[in-house]
Amino acid sequence: MQHTLLTRAAALAPGGVGNIGPGLDVLGMAVTGPGDRVIAERVDGSGVTMTGGGHPDLPHDAARNAAGIAAIAVLDRAGVRDTGVRLTLEKRLPLSGGQGGSAASAVAGAVAVNRLLGSPLDAIAMFECALVAESKLSGRHGDNLASALFGGIILVRSLDPPDIISLPAPTELRVVLAHPAQRVNTADARKVLPSYLERGAAIAQMANVAAMVAAFASGDIALLGRALQDDIAEPARAHLLPGFIEAKAAALRAGALAGSISGAGPTSFFITESDAVANAIADAVRGEYAGRGIACDTRIARVAPRGALTLPEDATDA
């Protein structure tokens, strides 16, 4: 099948909440607001180059940048090795922030280059190309990748082969994101996870993930609040996040139904059904961090229904 090569294409991938509490590596949620955008252009020569890293702290070398690694994987998967591609990464998600930034860059890079080539790859192939980047930079997990690609709330049942299930998103769900002035490297955060689990802990975690899937399927936000309890990753990572425990307690006092660490952190997230309560949560969390001398940005988001596959190329927000 022949595919028309374009001269320019772009893609925006939304940020998200990885794990969604107990769903370590298997549950992901795209959220409205800023995302990472990649512009891909055909140039003379072959291979992938970048106009910059998208941020002063990110590498300009495509082979070491999430967007570039995914783009290289797309060219290889599509069997296009005599085409030169230049990427421009517009990085709007925080670095090492727990908002799916590396995944968004990888997904945007994969989708933009696939569009540039005339879309020879299907959605699962693009997911696998983005997974190459995520595996090299932060570990082989697909929760943030899948939500950035497809949007909404997703369950990654398997990576080999990829089996990705979209779950319904309650329209009244509000997600308060709190990003303190900290950075946590995902690879480092994965190192502190326990290697072994007691049977009781494993059973409790399975029960909570199953209850969350049921809550999303039924729209039962009260059940979601009860089930959103992480007894594995959150306790292991909390010591990496000064102020998180106190900020979570403040959020719950302000009316949050539940909350946890977003991805590897330092961003945390809290859920509610009410705009007024969401604002109260944001104020309480900011105040708790401020009392400890830590600046903290907050924003109130909803589940983003669209990912990079369906967002228009000129989109600036999810």
C-alpha positions as CSV (number, residue, x, y, z in Angstrom):
1,M,0.0,0.0,0.0
2,Q,1.4,3.4,-1.0
3,H,1.4,6.2,1.5
4,T,1.8,9.9,0.6
5,L,4.7,11.5,2.3
6,L,3.9,15.0,3.6
7,T,6.3,17.8,4.2
8,R,5.1,18.7,7.7
9,A,2.9,17.2,10.4
10,A,2.3,17.7,14.1
11,A,0.7,16.1,17.1
12,L,-0.2,17.1,20.6
13,A,-0.3,14.5,23.4
14,P,-2.0,15.3,26.7
15,G,-0.5,14.9,30.1
16,G,-2.0,12.5,32.5
17,V,-2.1,10.6,35.8
18,G,-0.3,7.3,35.9
19,N,-1.3,4.4,38.1
20,I,-4.4,6.3,39.3
21,G,-3.5,5.1,42.8
22,P,-3.4,1.3,43.1
23,G,-3.2,0.7,39.4
24,L,0.5,0.6,39.2
25,D,1.6,0.6,35.5
26,V,-1.9,-0.6,34.3
27,L,-4.3,2.3,34.9
28,G,-3.8,5.7,33.2
29,M,-5.9,8.9,32.8
30,A,-5.4,11.7,30.3
31,V,-6.3,15.1,31.8
32,T,-7.3,18.4,30.2
33,G,-4.8,21.2,30.0
34,P,-1.3,21.4,28.6
35,G,0.4,18.7,26.7
36,D,3.6,18.1,24.7
37,R,3.5,19.0,21.0
38,V,5.9,17.7,18.3
39,I,6.3,19.2,14.8
40,A,7.9,16.8,12.2
41,E,9.3,18.1,9.0
42,R,10.9,16.4,6.0
43,V,14.5,17.5,5.4
44,D,17.3,16.3,3.1
45,G,19.3,13.3,4.2
46,S,18.1,10.5,6.4
47,G,17.4,9.8,10.0
48,V,16.0,12.0,12.8
49,T,17.4,15.3,14.1
50,M,15.9,17.8,16.5
51,T,15.9,21.6,16.6
52,G,16.4,21.3,20.4
53,G,15.5,19.2,23.3
54,G,12.3,21.0,24.1
55,H,13.8,22.1,27.4
56,P,17.3,23.2,28.4
57,D,17.7,20.1,30.6
58,L,16.7,17.7,27.8
59,P,19.1,16.3,25.2
60,H,19.1,17.6,21.7
61,D,20.3,14.2,20.4
62,A,17.2,12.4,19.0
63,A,18.6,9.0,20.1
64,R,18.4,10.2,23.8
65,N,15.2,12.3,23.7
66,A,11.8,10.6,24.2
67,A,10.3,12.2,21.1
68,G,13.3,11.4,19.0
69,I,13.6,7.8,20.1
70,A,9.9,7.2,19.3
71,A,10.3,8.9,15.9
72,I,13.3,6.7,15.1
73,A,11.3,3.6,16.0
74,V,8.4,4.8,13.7
75,L,10.8,5.1,10.7
76,D,12.3,1.7,11.5
77,R,8.9,0.1,11.9
78,A,7.6,1.7,8.7
79,G,10.7,0.6,6.8
80,V,11.5,4.1,5.8
81,R,15.2,4.6,6.2
82,D,16.0,7.1,3.4
83,T,13.9,9.9,4.7
84,G,15.3,12.8,6.8
85,V,13.0,14.1,9.6
86,R,13.5,17.1,11.8
87,L,11.6,17.4,15.0
88,T,10.6,20.4,17.0
89,L,9.4,19.5,20.5
90,E,7.2,22.1,22.4
91,K,7.6,20.9,25.9
92,R,4.7,22.2,28.1
93,L,4.6,19.4,30.8
94,P,7.0,19.6,33.7
95,L,10.2,17.6,33.7
96,S,10.3,14.7,36.2
97,G,6.9,16.0,37.4
98,G,4.7,13.0,37.5
99,Q,2.3,14.2,34.8
100,G,3.3,11.8,32.0
101,G,5.7,14.2,30.3
102,S,8.1,11.7,28.8
103,A,5.2,9.6,27.6
104,A,3.5,12.6,26.1
105,S,6.7,13.5,24.2
106,A,7.2,10.0,23.0
107,V,3.5,9.7,21.8
108,A,3.6,13.1,20.1
109,G,6.8,12.2,18.3
110,A,5.4,8.8,17.2
111,V,2.1,10.2,16.0
112,A,3.6,13.3,14.2
113,V,6.2,11.2,12.3
114,N,3.6,8.6,11.4
115,R,1.4,11.4,10.0
116,L,4.4,12.8,8.1
117,L,4.8,9.4,6.5
118,G,1.2,9.1,5.4
119,S,0.0,7.1,8.5
120,P,1.5,3.7,7.6
121,L,1.3,2.4,11.2
122,D,-1.8,1.6,13.2
123,A,-2.5,2.8,16.8
124,I,-1.0,-0.3,18.4
125,A,2.2,0.0,16.3
126,M,2.5,3.6,17.4
127,F,2.0,2.6,21.0
128,E,4.8,0.1,20.6
129,C,7.1,2.7,19.1
130,A,6.5,5.1,22.0
131,L,7.0,2.2,24.4
132,V,10.6,1.9,23.0
133,A,11.3,5.4,24.2
134,E,9.6,5.0,27.6
135,S,11.5,1.7,28.2
136,K,14.8,3.4,27.5
137,L,14.2,6.5,29.7
138,S,12.0,5.6,32.6
139,G,11.0,1.9,32.5
140,R,8.8,-0.4,30.5
141,H,5.2,0.6,31.4
142,G,2.3,1.7,29.3
143,D,-0.2,3.5,31.5
144,N,0.8,7.1,30.6
145,L,1.6,6.2,27.0
146,A,-1.9,4.7,26.4
147,S,-3.8,7.6,27.9
148,A,-1.7,10.1,26.0
149,L,-2.3,8.2,22.7
150,F,-6.0,7.3,23.1
151,G,-7.2,9.8,25.7
152,G,-9.7,9.1,28.5
153,I,-9.1,6.4,31.1
154,I,-7.3,3.3,30.0
155,L,-6.4,-0.1,31.4
156,V,-3.3,-1.8,30.0
157,R,-4.0,-5.5,30.5
158,S,-0.8,-6.6,28.7
159,L,2.2,-5.2,27.0
160,D,3.1,-8.5,25.2
161,P,1.1,-8.3,23.1
162,P,-0.4,-4.9,23.8
163,D,-4.0,-5.2,25.1
164,I,-5.5,-1.8,25.9
165,I,-9.0,-1.2,27.2
166,S,-10.7,2.2,27.3
167,L,-12.9,2.8,30.4
168,P,-15.8,5.2,30.7
169,A,-15.0,8.5,32.4
170,P,-17.6,10.0,34.7
171,T,-18.5,13.5,33.4
172,E,-18.7,15.0,36.9
173,L,-15.2,13.9,37.9
174,R,-12.9,16.7,38.8
175,V,-9.1,16.1,39.2
176,V,-7.0,18.5,41.3
177,L,-3.4,18.3,40.3
178,A,-0.8,19.7,42.8
179,H,2.8,20.1,41.5
180,P,5.3,21.2,44.2
181,A,8.6,22.7,43.2
182,Q,10.3,19.3,43.2
183,R,11.6,16.8,40.7
184,V,11.5,13.0,40.9
185,N,13.2,10.9,38.3
186,T,10.8,8.0,37.3
187,A,13.7,5.5,37.1
188,D,14.7,6.4,40.7
189,A,11.2,6.2,41.9
190,R,10.8,2.7,40.4
191,K,13.9,1.6,42.3
192,V,12.2,2.1,45.7
193,L,9.3,-0.2,44.8
194,P,9.2,-3.4,46.8
195,S,10.5,-6.5,45.0
196,Y,8.1,-8.8,47.0
197,L,4.6,-8.4,48.4
198,E,2.8,-10.1,51.2
199,R,-0.2,-12.0,50.0
200,G,-2.6,-9.8,51.9
201,A,-1.2,-6.6,50.3
202,A,-1.4,-8.1,46.8
203,I,-5.0,-9.2,47.3
204,A,-6.0,-5.8,48.7
205,Q,-4.4,-4.1,45.7
206,M,-6.1,-6.4,43.2
207,A,-9.5,-5.7,44.9
208,N,-9.0,-2.0,44.8
209,V,-8.0,-2.0,41.1
210,A,-11.0,-4.2,40.3
211,A,-13.3,-1.9,42.2
212,M,-11.9,1.1,40.4
213,V,-12.7,-0.5,37.0
214,A,-16.2,-1.2,38.3
215,A,-16.5,2.4,39.5
216,F,-15.5,3.8,36.1
217,A,-17.8,1.4,34.3
218,S,-20.8,2.4,36.5
219,G,-19.9,6.0,37.1
220,D,-19.9,5.4,40.8
221,I,-17.5,8.1,42.1
222,A,-18.1,7.2,45.7
223,L,-16.9,3.7,45.0
224,L,-13.9,5.2,43.1
225,G,-13.1,7.2,46.2
226,R,-13.2,4.1,48.4
227,A,-11.1,2.0,46.0
228,L,-8.4,4.6,45.3
229,Q,-6.1,3.4,48.0
230,D,-2.5,2.5,47.1
231,D,-0.7,0.3,49.6
232,I,2.3,-0.5,47.5
233,A,3.8,2.4,45.5
234,E,2.6,5.3,47.6
235,P,4.1,4.2,50.9
236,A,7.4,3.3,49.2
237,R,7.6,6.7,47.4
238,A,6.2,9.1,50.0
239,H,9.7,9.7,51.6
240,L,10.9,11.0,48.2
241,L,8.2,13.7,48.4
242,P,8.6,16.1,51.3
243,G,5.2,17.5,52.3
244,F,3.1,15.0,50.3
245,I,1.7,13.1,53.3
246,E,0.6,16.4,55.0
247,A,-0.7,17.8,51.8
248,K,-2.8,14.7,51.2
249,A,-4.3,14.9,54.7
250,A,-5.2,18.6,54.0
251,A,-6.9,17.6,50.8
252,L,-9.0,15.0,52.5
253,R,-10.0,17.5,55.2
254,A,-11.0,19.9,52.5
255,G,-13.4,17.3,51.0
256,A,-11.4,15.2,48.6
257,L,-12.9,11.7,48.1
258,A,-9.4,10.3,47.6
259,G,-5.9,11.1,46.3
260,S,-2.5,9.8,45.7
261,I,0.8,10.3,43.9
262,S,0.5,11.0,40.2
263,G,2.8,8.6,38.4
264,A,6.2,8.7,40.1
265,G,5.5,12.2,41.6
266,P,6.1,14.8,42.8
267,T,2.7,15.8,41.4
268,S,-0.2,14.5,43.5
269,F,-3.9,14.3,42.5
270,F,-7.2,14.4,44.3
271,I,-10.7,13.7,43.1
272,T,-14.1,15.2,43.8
273,E,-17.4,15.8,42.1
274,S,-17.7,19.5,43.0
275,D,-16.1,22.6,41.5
276,A,-16.3,24.3,44.8
277,V,-14.7,21.4,46.7
278,A,-12.0,21.2,44.0
279,N,-11.1,24.9,44.6
280,A,-11.0,24.2,48.4
281,I,-8.7,21.2,47.9
282,A,-6.4,23.3,45.7
283,D,-6.2,26.0,48.3
284,A,-5.6,23.6,51.2
285,V,-2.8,21.7,49.4
286,R,-1.0,25.0,48.3
287,G,-1.3,26.3,51.9
288,E,0.1,23.1,53.4
289,Y,3.1,23.1,51.1
290,A,3.6,26.9,51.6
291,G,3.7,26.3,55.4
292,R,6.7,24.1,54.7
293,G,8.4,26.6,52.5
294,I,7.6,24.7,49.3
295,A,6.1,26.5,46.3
296,C,3.2,24.5,44.7
297,D,1.2,25.0,41.6
298,T,-2.3,23.6,41.4
299,R,-4.9,23.3,38.6
300,I,-8.3,21.7,38.3
301,A,-8.7,19.4,35.4
302,R,-11.2,16.9,33.9
303,V,-10.6,13.7,32.1
304,A,-9.4,14.5,28.6
305,P,-11.5,12.5,26.2
306,R,-9.1,12.7,23.3
307,G,-5.5,11.8,22.9
308,A,-2.8,12.4,20.3
309,L,-4.6,10.1,17.8
310,T,-7.7,12.3,17.6
311,L,-6.5,15.8,18.7
312,P,-6.1,18.2,15.7
313,E,-2.5,19.0,14.7
314,D,-2.9,22.7,15.7
315,A,-4.3,21.9,19.1
316,T,-2.5,23.7,22.0
317,D,-4.4,22.1,24.9
318,A,-6.1,18.8,25.5
